[in-house]
Amino acid sequence: MDCFVIFLHFLIFTLCTLVKSQSSLCRSSCGEIQINYPFGIDDGCGSPNYRNILVCSEPNRLELRTPSGRYLIRRIDYSDPHILVTDQSMWNCQDGSRFRQPRPFSLDTSIHFSLSPQNDYLFFNCSEKDVIVEPKPIFCERFPDRCDSTCDSASYLCRHLPECGHVFDGRTSCCSYYPKATESLRLMLKYCDTYTSVYWRNLGVNQPYNTAPEYGIRIDFDIPVTTRCLQCQDGRAGVWYFRKVKGAKPVTHGVQTNENRLF
């Protein structure tokens, strides 16, 4: 009996030591950006659904890895789940009329990411032989079956470029279009000089002016948590991330630390 008690104490001590050593491997921030569940920047941390998606490089630069490249992350919001990234190849105010060839932005369709409908895409100097560049309200009234295919030359953002003022001369054209797939974006860039993305940031104030345009790409994400899976949390050691669920019992793998990982 004494041997069993000694063995049990030894086993508990070993497990606690293992959990503690694993816990120290899960960083909770990269620079000023908090890394909470479902994300992780270290092996064995975060949800497997988002494994190897975020990269924290020196000096504390957090990037999102996608099939089209790596993009600087400016903000992660967990209450309204989204990531805001910057694409350095896109046009910005400092470029003025000096256009450079951008790379089409794309997401991995197997990841629980989606481009937010709050994004607007502005295209510059599109060939009107290949792209329908028209004021959208008038065009849609005349051709309702082709409404989604027009690039809106009457866009509010084209007339009020955020943070820019009047940076274009009269020879530069602008229109707004929302590509529904990566291929349609590639096709637009084949016939346009460049593009940029603007998303509508929530200011947290009452109507009517509760949003403001800001450059960047908003990417929405899911937090894969259910009420039953919340029971996997271990208040002493951290939060276990989930590999799969069988019935009502979560099957877990790995340890994720920090009290704010799940809540």
Backbone bond lengths (Angstrom), bond angles and torsions (degrees), N, CA, C in turn:
res aa  C-N    CA-C-N  psi(-1)  N-CA   C-N-CA  omega(-1)  CA-C   N-CA-C  phi
1 M - - - 1.456 - - 1.520 111.14 -
2 D 1.371 115.45 -43.57 1.462 119.51 179.04 1.520 110.84 -61.37
3 C 1.320 115.74 -38.95 1.469 119.50 179.52 1.524 110.83 -64.00
4 F 1.338 115.65 -38.24 1.466 119.17 179.83 1.524 110.46 -65.46
5 V 1.343 117.16 -42.54 1.473 121.11 179.52 1.523 110.37 -62.77
6 I 1.327 115.87 -43.11 1.468 119.62 178.88 1.526 110.41 -62.54
7 F 1.331 115.62 -43.19 1.473 119.76 179.04 1.527 111.06 -62.82
8 L 1.349 116.33 -40.99 1.467 120.52 -179.53 1.523 110.68 -63.76
9 H 1.320 117.29 -43.77 1.467 120.99 177.51 1.522 110.62 -62.08
10 F 1.304 116.27 -41.63 1.470 120.55 179.31 1.531 110.66 -63.07
11 L 1.338 116.17 -41.56 1.465 120.63 -179.75 1.524 110.80 -64.50
12 I 1.334 117.43 -44.94 1.471 121.25 179.11 1.520 110.57 -62.31
13 F 1.332 116.62 -43.40 1.465 120.53 179.58 1.527 110.87 -61.90
14 T 1.336 115.97 -41.46 1.471 120.37 -179.72 1.520 111.13 -64.38
15 L 1.345 116.37 -43.61 1.464 120.52 179.97 1.522 111.26 -64.34
16 C 1.316 117.16 -43.14 1.471 120.83 179.33 1.520 111.18 -63.10
17 T 1.326 116.00 -40.25 1.464 120.18 178.17 1.519 110.94 -64.08
18 L 1.344 115.95 -40.75 1.462 120.70 179.17 1.518 111.04 -64.17
19 V 1.336 116.61 -45.49 1.468 120.78 179.61 1.516 110.80 -62.07
20 K 1.329 116.65 -42.19 1.456 120.27 -179.47 1.518 111.55 -63.73
21 S 1.336 116.28 -40.71 1.463 119.71 -179.51 1.516 110.76 -68.49
22 Q 1.354 117.52 -36.98 1.455 120.49 178.24 1.518 110.89 -70.65
23 S 1.354 116.39 -35.94 1.457 120.31 -177.64 1.512 112.28 -60.62
24 S 1.326 116.92 -36.24 1.461 120.67 -176.95 1.518 112.18 -70.45
25 L 1.341 117.44 -10.87 1.457 120.33 -177.49 1.521 112.52 -86.77
26 C 1.326 118.65 -9.90 1.463 122.03 -176.82 1.522 110.03 -100.19
27 R 1.328 116.08 100.78 1.463 119.76 178.31 1.521 110.27 -72.92
28 S 1.322 116.04 144.68 1.464 121.40 -176.94 1.519 112.73 -102.00
29 S 1.321 117.96 1.86 1.464 119.72 178.69 1.519 109.79 -159.12
30 C 1.328 114.06 160.15 1.465 122.04 170.76 1.512 105.55 -134.45
31 G 1.312 116.56 107.51 1.455 119.42 -171.47 1.518 109.16 66.15
32 E 1.335 117.27 -126.57 1.459 121.72 -179.91 1.525 112.44 -97.19
33 I 1.314 118.10 3.87 1.465 121.40 -177.50 1.524 109.94 -97.91
34 Q 1.336 116.17 124.14 1.457 121.43 178.73 1.530 110.58 -73.41
35 I 1.321 115.49 138.64 1.464 121.60 176.14 1.521 107.55 -108.52
36 N 1.320 116.54 98.73 1.455 122.83 179.56 1.526 109.79 -109.61
37 Y 1.338 115.47 169.27 1.455 120.15 173.75 1.526 108.66 -58.91
38 P 1.338 120.21 136.05 1.471 128.04 18.02 1.522 114.92 -95.95
39 F 1.340 118.28 10.01 1.457 119.91 -174.77 1.520 111.47 -94.82
40 G 1.313 114.64 162.12 1.449 122.08 173.89 1.513 108.85 -155.91
41 I 1.317 116.69 150.82 1.466 120.60 178.82 1.526 111.32 -116.50
42 D 1.324 115.68 6.48 1.461 120.93 177.62 1.525 108.98 -128.17
43 D 1.329 116.38 155.47 1.461 121.16 -179.76 1.525 110.79 -59.27
44 G 1.338 115.75 134.95 1.456 120.60 177.85 1.503 114.57 81.70
45 C 1.339 118.25 8.24 1.462 121.90 -178.06 1.525 110.11 -115.94
46 G 1.324 116.21 144.10 1.450 120.30 179.45 1.509 112.47 83.11
47 S 1.324 115.23 -179.53 1.461 120.96 179.75 1.522 110.36 -76.41
48 P 1.327 118.04 141.11 1.472 120.28 175.85 1.520 112.36 -59.56
49 N 1.352 117.17 -21.95 1.471 120.16 178.97 1.525 112.33 -63.06
50 Y 1.339 116.74 -23.22 1.465 120.63 -176.72 1.526 111.64 -121.37
51 R 1.306 116.27 29.61 1.465 120.05 -177.83 1.527 110.93 -68.80
52 N 1.340 116.10 137.26 1.473 123.68 176.67 1.526 113.14 60.42
53 I 1.330 116.81 28.59 1.462 121.35 179.64 1.527 111.04 -94.81
54 L 1.336 116.81 -41.11 1.462 121.55 179.69 1.521 109.96 -98.76
55 V 1.331 114.83 140.42 1.464 121.37 179.54 1.522 108.15 -127.09
56 C 1.323 116.64 123.44 1.466 121.19 176.13 1.520 107.67 -104.68
57 S 1.324 115.74 104.24 1.460 120.99 -178.21 1.520 109.63 -106.89
58 E 1.295 116.25 165.67 1.461 120.51 179.78 1.519 110.26 -77.47
59 P 1.329 119.20 144.99 1.466 125.46 -5.01 1.529 110.00 -93.42
60 N 1.324 117.32 99.66 1.463 123.79 178.14 1.522 112.42 54.76
61 R 1.304 115.82 47.38 1.470 121.82 178.80 1.523 108.38 -104.91
62 L 1.333 116.86 115.45 1.458 121.83 -178.15 1.525 109.40 -94.85
63 E 1.331 115.72 126.82 1.455 120.96 -177.42 1.525 110.72 -127.66
64 L 1.334 114.47 152.65 1.457 122.16 174.38 1.519 108.61 -101.69
65 R 1.319 116.38 129.06 1.463 121.22 179.45 1.534 109.25 -95.74
66 T 1.341 116.38 125.09 1.462 122.03 177.93 1.528 108.62 -134.03
67 P 1.337 118.54 171.49 1.466 120.03 177.97 1.520 113.47 -60.86
68 S 1.343 117.76 -24.43 1.467 119.88 -178.06 1.520 113.23 -94.05
69 G 1.338 118.36 -0.70 1.459 120.00 177.70 1.517 112.39 142.50
70 R 1.332 115.38 -165.99 1.457 122.16 177.54 1.515 108.79 -114.79
71 Y 1.347 115.57 136.51 1.455 120.92 -171.96 1.524 110.41 -128.85
72 L 1.329 114.97 137.99 1.460 121.20 -179.61 1.524 110.42 -65.80
73 I 1.330 116.38 129.37 1.464 121.98 177.10 1.523 108.80 -92.37
74 R 1.314 116.24 124.53 1.460 121.20 178.88 1.523 112.65 -94.21
75 R 1.327 115.55 -29.56 1.461 118.32 -176.68 1.525 109.66 -160.59
76 I 1.340 115.42 145.57 1.463 121.94 169.16 1.520 107.25 -125.04
77 D 1.319 116.63 124.23 1.464 122.33 179.04 1.525 107.70 -111.14
78 Y 1.339 116.53 122.39 1.459 120.33 -177.95 1.526 112.67 -96.40
79 S 1.339 118.21 -22.40 1.463 120.58 178.25 1.525 111.04 -76.25
80 D 1.329 116.61 -37.90 1.468 123.14 171.68 1.525 104.84 -117.08
81 P 1.326 118.34 83.45 1.472 121.12 -161.67 1.526 114.63 -55.90
82 H 1.326 114.71 106.71 1.465 119.65 175.06 1.518 109.85 -160.94
83 I 1.326 114.81 158.65 1.460 123.49 174.93 1.519 107.46 -117.49
84 L 1.318 116.76 138.54 1.463 120.95 174.63 1.519 108.08 -110.21
85 V 1.330 116.10 121.61 1.462 120.66 -178.95 1.519 110.35 -120.90
86 T 1.320 115.04 160.44 1.461 122.91 176.25 1.518 109.09 -115.53
87 D 1.319 115.55 131.60 1.461 121.58 174.85 1.526 107.44 -103.17
88 Q 1.333 116.51 108.40 1.459 121.31 -175.20 1.524 112.58 -65.40
89 S 1.341 117.09 -18.02 1.461 118.96 -178.90 1.527 112.31 -84.07
90 M 1.326 116.84 -12.14 1.460 120.05 179.35 1.526 111.06 -75.54
91 W 1.320 114.73 159.11 1.462 120.56 177.20 1.522 110.14 -65.56
92 N 1.333 116.30 144.48 1.461 120.82 171.48 1.526 109.32 -137.52
93 C 1.308 116.97 172.32 1.470 121.48 -174.05 1.523 112.24 -58.29
94 Q 1.325 116.55 -36.65 1.462 120.06 -177.87 1.528 111.84 -65.44
95 D 1.324 117.24 -23.71 1.465 120.28 179.42 1.522 112.01 -69.77
96 G 1.332 116.57 -30.27 1.460 119.17 -177.22 1.518 110.86 57.89
97 S 1.312 116.52 -128.00 1.473 121.47 179.47 1.522 112.50 -91.43
98 R 1.332 117.63 7.66 1.467 121.37 178.37 1.530 108.23 -91.11
99 F 1.311 115.72 97.02 1.458 120.78 -175.95 1.522 110.85 -90.98
100 R 1.324 116.19 139.07 1.463 122.26 175.03 1.519 108.58 -121.48
101 Q 1.299 115.55 153.67 1.463 120.23 -176.03 1.528 110.34 -72.02
102 P 1.321 118.15 117.40 1.467 119.88 179.32 1.521 111.38 -86.31
103 R 1.312 116.42 167.75 1.462 121.17 172.47 1.535 107.54 -103.06
104 P 1.306 118.33 137.47 1.469 120.37 -179.59 1.528 110.78 -64.67
105 F 1.312 116.72 127.27 1.460 121.33 179.08 1.527 109.70 -76.27
106 S 1.324 116.24 138.24 1.465 119.98 178.00 1.522 110.01 -145.74
107 L 1.328 115.62 157.34 1.456 123.12 177.57 1.521 109.83 -117.14
108 D 1.324 115.53 154.21 1.460 121.27 174.29 1.530 108.03 -74.35
109 T 1.317 117.24 117.21 1.463 120.85 -176.04 1.525 112.94 -69.39
110 S 1.331 117.40 -13.70 1.462 119.70 179.31 1.528 111.85 -84.40
111 I 1.339 116.94 -10.85 1.462 121.90 179.51 1.526 108.91 -92.68
112 H 1.338 116.28 152.76 1.462 120.91 -179.09 1.529 110.88 -78.87
113 F 1.318 116.10 54.19 1.457 123.46 177.23 1.521 109.20 -115.91
114 S 1.329 116.34 154.16 1.463 121.10 172.04 1.520 108.48 -151.74
115 L 1.333 115.95 143.17 1.456 120.01 175.13 1.520 108.45 -68.96
116 S 1.313 116.60 130.40 1.459 120.84 -175.53 1.523 111.45 -70.03
117 P 1.336 117.71 140.90 1.465 120.34 173.10 1.522 112.40 -67.44
118 Q 1.344 117.19 -7.61 1.462 120.53 176.67 1.528 112.13 -80.61
119 N 1.328 116.95 -2.79 1.466 120.53 176.03 1.521 110.07 -82.32
120 D 1.321 116.00 142.63 1.463 122.72 168.42 1.521 107.27 -122.07
121 Y 1.328 116.62 140.82 1.460 120.96 -179.22 1.523 108.78 -115.33
122 L 1.321 115.39 126.91 1.460 121.49 179.65 1.522 108.93 -107.40
123 F 1.311 116.03 129.25 1.463 122.75 -179.86 1.521 109.04 -113.71
124 F 1.333 115.65 140.56 1.461 120.74 -173.95 1.527 111.12 -118.30
125 N 1.338 113.59 139.67 1.475 121.95 176.16 1.526 112.12 52.74
126 C 1.316 116.45 54.31 1.466 121.00 177.29 1.530 110.11 -81.30
127 S 1.304 115.81 144.63 1.462 121.42 176.56 1.527 109.02 -71.48
128 E 1.314 116.82 117.31 1.459 120.33 -178.28 1.521 112.06 -74.43
129 K 1.330 117.08 -7.32 1.463 120.36 172.83 1.528 111.18 -76.72
130 D 1.328 115.63 -26.51 1.461 120.30 -174.69 1.525 113.44 -113.83
131 V 1.324 117.47 -20.04 1.462 122.11 -178.31 1.528 108.41 -122.27
132 I 1.321 116.34 136.18 1.469 120.46 176.46 1.522 107.99 -78.68
133 V 1.311 116.69 102.52 1.462 122.67 179.37 1.522 107.23 -107.85
134 E 1.326 116.00 102.25 1.459 121.96 -175.73 1.529 109.20 -146.67
135 P 1.341 116.99 156.80 1.469 118.90 169.35 1.531 108.80 -62.26
136 K 1.303 116.99 118.76 1.468 120.21 -169.69 1.527 114.36 -61.72
137 P 1.333 120.51 -44.20 1.470 118.98 -178.54 1.526 112.80 -57.78
138 I 1.327 116.49 -42.98 1.466 120.12 -179.22 1.524 110.28 -69.46
139 F 1.337 116.16 -44.12 1.462 120.12 -178.34 1.527 110.98 -63.10
140 C 1.330 117.15 -43.16 1.468 120.76 -177.51 1.521 111.62 -67.02
141 E 1.312 115.91 -31.26 1.462 119.31 177.36 1.525 110.68 -68.28
142 R 1.321 115.93 -36.84 1.467 120.25 -179.28 1.524 112.11 -81.25
143 F 1.362 115.91 -38.88 1.472 120.26 -176.42 1.536 109.71 -129.90
144 P 1.322 117.72 72.91 1.475 119.83 -176.09 1.526 113.84 -60.38
145 D 1.329 117.73 -28.69 1.462 120.22 -179.08 1.526 112.58 -74.82
146 R 1.337 117.31 -14.69 1.471 121.11 -179.68 1.525 111.48 -114.83
147 C 1.307 116.66 15.49 1.472 121.24 -173.57 1.526 112.43 -58.43
148 D 1.336 116.99 -43.25 1.467 120.60 -175.61 1.524 113.49 -70.69
149 S 1.316 116.84 -12.48 1.467 119.52 -176.00 1.526 113.33 -92.93
150 T 1.327 117.37 -3.36 1.462 119.30 -177.28 1.519 111.87 -89.74
151 C 1.330 115.75 146.60 1.467 122.59 172.98 1.527 106.07 -99.53
152 D 1.307 116.32 116.17 1.466 122.66 -167.85 1.528 112.36 -75.12
153 S 1.333 115.72 108.49 1.468 120.08 179.29 1.523 112.02 -79.59
154 A 1.341 117.00 -10.00 1.467 120.70 179.00 1.526 111.60 -99.11
155 S 1.316 116.79 16.30 1.465 121.29 -177.51 1.530 112.06 -57.36
156 Y 1.315 115.50 138.46 1.470 121.01 176.78 1.524 110.60 -58.97
157 L 1.326 116.86 -41.38 1.464 120.10 -177.00 1.519 112.11 -68.25
158 C 1.329 117.56 -31.69 1.465 119.47 176.45 1.526 110.63 -65.25
159 R 1.318 115.67 -34.34 1.468 119.98 -179.29 1.520 112.19 -85.69
160 H 1.340 116.93 -17.70 1.466 121.26 -179.80 1.527 108.71 -136.35
161 L 1.318 116.22 71.38 1.464 120.04 -179.94 1.525 109.96 -61.99
162 P 1.338 118.32 124.45 1.463 120.75 -177.78 1.527 112.09 -58.19
163 E 1.324 116.00 131.81 1.475 123.55 171.70 1.521 113.98 67.23
164 C 1.325 117.70 4.99 1.462 119.19 -170.92 1.522 114.35 -107.54
165 G 1.314 116.93 -35.92 1.458 117.78 -171.24 1.518 109.76 71.33
166 H 1.310 117.05 -141.51 1.467 121.73 -179.30 1.533 108.80 -99.70
167 V 1.324 116.00 93.53 1.464 119.90 -178.39 1.520 111.80 -102.58
168 F 1.324 117.87 -12.58 1.457 120.94 -176.70 1.520 111.27 -105.29
169 D 1.331 113.46 150.69 1.457 118.16 169.68 1.530 108.07 -87.47
170 G 1.290 117.06 179.75 1.457 120.66 -176.37 1.509 114.29 -69.97
171 R 1.331 118.27 -7.37 1.463 120.54 -177.37 1.534 113.04 -90.29
172 T 1.316 117.76 -6.09 1.462 121.15 -178.10 1.525 110.37 -98.45
173 S 1.313 116.33 126.12 1.464 120.62 178.63 1.524 110.31 -102.50
174 C 1.315 115.63 155.97 1.466 121.87 -178.15 1.525 108.61 -142.20
175 C 1.323 115.76 142.26 1.464 120.31 173.88 1.526 108.85 -150.70
176 S 1.319 115.72 158.41 1.465 122.05 -176.31 1.522 110.25 -111.89
177 Y 1.339 115.22 132.14 1.470 120.24 -178.33 1.521 108.28 -150.14
178 Y 1.348 116.22 140.86 1.462 120.33 178.80 1.526 109.43 -107.88
179 P 1.337 118.24 103.08 1.476 120.40 179.28 1.525 110.25 -67.04
180 K 1.310 116.31 132.52 1.460 120.16 -179.13 1.522 112.59 -87.68
181 A 1.317 117.16 -9.62 1.464 120.85 179.72 1.524 108.49 -155.00
182 T 1.333 115.63 161.65 1.460 120.43 179.97 1.518 111.35 -59.77
183 E 1.327 116.59 -36.62 1.460 120.00 -178.27 1.523 111.56 -65.07
184 S 1.333 117.51 -38.22 1.464 119.68 178.17 1.525 110.94 -68.60
185 L 1.340 117.03 -30.80 1.464 120.20 175.38 1.522 110.41 -68.12
186 R 1.319 117.08 -43.66 1.469 120.53 177.61 1.526 110.52 -59.86
187 L 1.319 116.25 -39.70 1.457 120.62 -179.00 1.523 110.94 -66.76
188 M 1.324 116.71 -40.69 1.468 120.04 177.65 1.524 110.68 -62.02
189 L 1.325 116.93 -42.59 1.464 120.01 -178.08 1.526 111.99 -71.35
190 K 1.309 116.36 -16.96 1.463 119.74 174.91 1.524 110.52 -68.73
191 Y 1.344 115.77 -29.26 1.463 119.89 -175.60 1.528 113.49 -114.36
192 C 1.338 117.41 3.24 1.466 121.81 178.05 1.526 108.96 -124.19
193 D 1.335 116.32 151.65 1.468 119.69 -177.61 1.521 112.37 -67.51
194 T 1.324 116.53 -42.54 1.464 120.07 -177.67 1.521 108.92 -165.34
195 Y 1.324 115.87 -178.89 1.469 119.57 177.33 1.519 109.83 -154.68
196 T 1.324 115.40 170.75 1.457 120.97 174.66 1.517 108.56 -148.70
197 S 1.319 116.03 162.68 1.463 121.34 -179.47 1.522 109.67 -117.75
198 V 1.316 115.34 134.59 1.461 122.51 176.80 1.521 107.27 -126.22
199 Y 1.321 116.38 133.52 1.458 117.92 175.72 1.523 108.82 -119.75
200 W 1.327 115.23 157.11 1.464 121.08 -176.78 1.523 109.37 -94.80
201 R 1.316 115.48 107.96 1.467 122.07 -176.98 1.522 110.23 -82.77
202 N 1.325 115.65 133.11 1.462 121.45 177.82 1.524 109.24 -76.66
203 L 1.331 116.32 122.82 1.460 121.17 -177.74 1.523 112.49 -86.44
204 G 1.328 116.64 -9.17 1.454 119.95 179.65 1.510 114.06 71.13
205 V 1.326 117.52 26.10 1.462 121.48 179.03 1.522 108.51 -120.25
206 N 1.334 115.38 170.66 1.454 120.33 -177.65 1.519 111.79 -72.78
207 Q 1.306 115.38 163.21 1.454 122.15 176.74 1.529 109.28 -60.14
208 P 1.344 119.11 161.22 1.464 125.96 3.11 1.528 114.08 -90.55
209 Y 1.339 119.06 -9.41 1.465 120.27 -175.08 1.526 109.64 -110.37
210 N 1.330 115.35 76.01 1.466 118.65 -177.73 1.518 112.86 -107.88
211 T 1.339 117.78 4.80 1.463 121.46 176.28 1.521 109.84 -134.19
212 A 1.326 114.80 157.42 1.466 120.43 177.51 1.520 108.50 -144.30
213 P 1.342 117.80 142.83 1.468 120.01 -179.72 1.523 111.75 -73.93
214 E 1.322 115.73 141.51 1.466 121.51 179.84 1.522 108.07 -146.99
215 Y 1.327 117.09 140.33 1.463 119.95 -179.91 1.527 110.63 -70.27
216 G 1.306 115.37 140.45 1.454 121.41 179.64 1.513 110.80 143.34
217 I 1.324 115.80 172.96 1.459 122.42 178.35 1.521 107.82 -117.18
218 R 1.312 115.29 118.79 1.469 119.55 176.93 1.525 108.76 -89.84
219 I 1.339 115.28 128.38 1.462 122.31 179.07 1.524 107.95 -119.84
220 D 1.313 116.90 119.14 1.458 121.16 178.46 1.526 109.86 -84.17
221 F 1.336 116.15 147.21 1.463 120.04 178.09 1.525 110.51 -137.28
222 D 1.319 115.52 158.79 1.460 122.52 177.48 1.521 109.37 -98.53
223 I 1.321 115.83 147.28 1.461 121.20 172.56 1.525 106.97 -105.08
224 P 1.333 118.03 105.47 1.471 121.36 -173.16 1.520 112.48 -76.23
225 V 1.339 116.11 77.14 1.458 121.40 -179.50 1.526 108.51 -133.98
226 T 1.332 117.08 135.66 1.455 122.31 172.23 1.523 108.16 -119.79
227 T 1.323 116.09 167.05 1.464 120.14 -179.90 1.520 111.01 -58.78
228 R 1.337 115.61 -39.80 1.466 118.80 -179.34 1.521 111.20 -68.15
229 C 1.334 116.07 -36.47 1.461 118.47 -178.20 1.522 111.90 -72.84
230 L 1.343 117.05 -22.86 1.455 119.10 177.83 1.521 111.32 -60.27
231 Q 1.319 116.91 -24.68 1.453 120.77 -179.70 1.518 112.18 -69.94
232 C 1.342 116.74 -8.87 1.463 119.80 177.42 1.520 111.73 -75.69
233 Q 1.335 117.13 -10.84 1.458 118.69 -177.06 1.521 110.68 -65.27
234 D 1.302 115.94 136.33 1.455 122.79 176.41 1.515 106.95 -114.25
235 G 1.330 116.99 106.96 1.457 120.41 -175.33 1.511 113.52 -65.06
236 R 1.320 118.13 -21.59 1.466 120.08 -178.20 1.515 112.03 -84.97
237 A 1.335 115.82 -35.67 1.464 117.86 -170.85 1.511 113.85 -109.86
238 G 1.336 117.49 -18.76 1.457 119.18 -176.11 1.506 109.55 132.06
239 V 1.285 117.28 -152.40 1.457 121.81 -178.35 1.515 109.61 -120.43
240 W 1.292 116.19 130.13 1.463 120.11 176.21 1.514 108.94 -82.17
241 Y 1.317 117.25 138.50 1.458 116.91 174.46 1.516 108.73 -93.83
242 F 1.359 114.47 165.13 1.450 119.18 -166.74 1.517 111.76 -105.66
243 R 1.307 116.95 134.86 1.460 120.96 173.55 1.520 109.47 -95.84
244 K 1.321 118.45 -49.49 1.459 121.03 175.41 1.518 108.27 -161.32
245 V 1.321 115.40 166.24 1.457 120.78 -178.61 1.517 108.87 -120.74
246 K 1.316 115.85 128.55 1.464 121.04 176.01 1.525 107.51 -114.06
247 G 1.328 116.58 111.77 1.455 120.21 -178.01 1.513 110.52 63.99
248 A 1.323 116.37 -127.50 1.462 120.56 -177.45 1.513 112.19 -100.00
249 K 1.323 117.18 0.46 1.463 120.00 -175.74 1.518 110.47 -108.96
250 P 1.354 118.48 115.03 1.457 120.11 177.72 1.522 110.93 -67.85
251 V 1.316 116.27 135.99 1.458 122.16 174.06 1.516 106.97 -99.89
252 T 1.322 117.62 117.62 1.455 120.54 -170.30 1.510 111.99 -109.62
253 H 1.328 113.77 163.58 1.458 119.06 -179.22 1.522 108.33 -154.24
254 G 1.320 116.85 126.08 1.456 119.89 176.83 1.518 111.71 86.88
255 V 1.307 116.71 168.70 1.458 121.77 179.68 1.511 109.35 -125.40
256 Q 1.316 116.00 133.94 1.466 120.42 174.55 1.512 107.50 -119.19
257 T 1.313 116.52 130.36 1.450 120.11 -172.65 1.513 111.62 -96.65
258 N 1.345 114.44 -176.30 1.454 125.91 176.10 1.530 110.82 79.33
259 E 1.306 115.10 130.63 1.452 120.59 -174.39 1.517 112.71 -64.80
260 N 1.333 117.58 -23.43 1.463 119.35 -175.40 1.521 112.48 -91.68
261 R 1.311 118.88 11.33 1.454 120.04 -175.53 1.526 112.37 -66.65
262 L 1.314 117.74 -35.55 1.461 119.79 -173.77 1.514 112.45 -111.61
263 F 1.316 117.93 -19.31 1.457 119.83 -173.07 1.519 110.72 -120.29
